[in-house]
Amino acid sequence: MSFEESEDIVYIPPQAGPKRWVFGDHYTIKADKENTHGSLGLIEALVPPGGGPPLHIHHDSDEAFYLIEGELEISNEKLSQTVGAGAFIFVPRGKVHAFKNVSDAPCKMLIIFTPGGFERFFKELGVSADDGRPAPEAEQYAKDVEKAERIVARYAAEYV
């Protein structure tokens, strides 16, 4: 028996998980509310230069980032700081924040939501990147922003 067949341990193989393009960022959902019994959501993110979400707030989940490659600018309403590979950032629920790739190369990071649930926002909003589908054209981003503004409240979050 392997972990893939076990009911006790969740195993997601490399490259596995739903993949979505959101605002030009590439997100792979590795764990979600369903397969972690609500405990957490885990996303592997590839953020191109200049990519990242605007200031936003999660009302019922904490968010954490572990930067594997690249440089990110992490911001709140008053402060911005550039961090590099190996950095860990924890944002408690209720705190305004954003991130932006300020380097010339893609950033690779892990994003964790506790409890799980917000990762479903990416499933609903994003354009499928499964089977290696390329990023949508830039015109799609305006549609994504409008859609995000309509659905974000369903996930107990908002843009500020």
Buried (B, 14 or more C-beta within 10 A) or exposed (E): EEEEEEEEEBEBEEEEBBBBBBBBBBBBBBBBBEBBEEEBBBBBBBBBBEBBBEEBBBEEBBBBBBBBBBBBBBBBEEEEEEBEBEBEBEBEBEEBBBBBBBBEEBBBBBBBBBBBBBBBBBBEBBBEBEEEEEBBEEEBBEEBBEBBEEBBEEBBBBBE
